[in-house]
Amino acid sequence: MEHCCETEHEFDGASAAYKRVLWVVIVLNGAMFLVETGAGVLAKSMALRADAPDFLGDSVTYAISLMVIGAALRWRARAAMFKGVSLGVMGLWVFGATLYHTLVGGQPEPVTMGLIGALALVVNVTSAALLFRFRDGDANVRSVWLCSRNDAIGNVAVLVAAGLVQLTATPWPDLIVAAGMAALFLKGSFAIVRHARTDLARATA
């Protein structure tokens, strides 16, 4: 699936179709940030609150991706590097917040968790489906696909956590899923940063 050696043919996002898809994905993610933030507070769900900043981060980083389309490889690689580092910071924040809520948090409300998790899944699967044909490209393009794919995986985990919270009447499934999502963010961060470093090396060679 990766075509790292075919550097001359890497898609850089410079197409009208890709730009239209990015605009749709930016709007969807921005709206879901607002919805999930409110629902996470109301449901006392760490998994939802862990997922909400990711929607905001995606909206911002996708906008950056849109801005650097057509720019020199150096700038596109730097944009991808920023996204990778931001995703890593978010993963560390979620780990810390999950640890805090493990010690002092209460029982999340599983019905709201499930409903909002299902809505978030629809948004992220739609985004990932729209971006699927653009999944192979430079670090900037690739990072957009990875973020959307990881988000869809995280939403499935939130739904599973909601069911387990309902069955077990404990907050542990919610906290475990939040920690797992943090790990997924960090893994995605490493992949994006590695690809961005490769592109930066090419740009300065």
Secondary structure as UniProt FT lines:
FT   TURN            4..5
FT   HELIX           7..9
FT   HELIX           16..43
FT   HELIX           46..68
FT   TURN            69..70
FT   HELIX           73..104
FT   HELIX           110..131
FT   HELIX           132..134
FT   HELIX           139..168
FT   HELIX           172..204
//
